């Protein structure tokens, strides 16, 4: 099985594109001969693998909570509905015995974190969760260098898939090197299995899978629009967990949907790779 997050459905993509992409990602996993397990909170129940009716609810309800690990218990107690973040999805998937998880990009250390102390809960969760996470690096709106430093401190293994450069979500190259390079699914599986011999399975393996250069968002456009978005967020006094959705919406609007389509491409690519890894681990 491959676990899939649902925050991208509830908070990451506009309607009705969110439901279309959710189905496309599940289909990509199926095509790899593996079962998709989209994780979400439906009526207070954390579900591992949801049917089409529940998928529709996550795509269309207006009372959805973006749910990290800390939010799962209050949401369950109130019978609420929510989309699980990278952290919550990894936590639930690991408890359910699922070894591989596909997502878009990780959260990480925010720019200006020396002042705000703003850091995604994804990092601490991955530091204590034994799971393989296939992603396109960390979101490019974050401080990528500081995030890589934190992942090192937290003993999270980071592999660049077919690349020496750590990917930057919309961009093939974040400007930072990947700590390790692997060039095949067999190599990824070899690393995962070697961790068992070394006794280092108490944290995650991040497989950073870049978009091909001809599919990435134009780097000059990305940098210009991101700088404008950060200035707009500061002017509007947008803070904390509201910064990421603000900037992603700004990027989508100002790139006339190009960033959104890059996001869709990378999520589907990651699901396909995750399915290959899960199939090989099951052998």
Secondary structure, DSSP 4 states (H G I P E B T S, - for coil): -EEE-SHIIIIIS-TTHHHHHHHHHHHHHHHTT--EEEEEEETTEEEES--HHHHHHHHH-SS-EEE-TTHHHHHHHTT--EEE-HHHHHHHHHHTT--EEE-S-B--BPTTHHHH--B-HHHHHHHT---EEEESBB-TTS-HHHHHHHHHHTT-EEEEET-SEEEETTEEEEEEE-SEEE-SHHHHHHHHHHHHHHT-TTS-EEEE-PPPGGGSPPHHHHHHHHHHHHHHHHHTT--TTHHHHHHHHHHHHHTTTHHHHHHHHHHHHHHHHHHHHHHHHT-
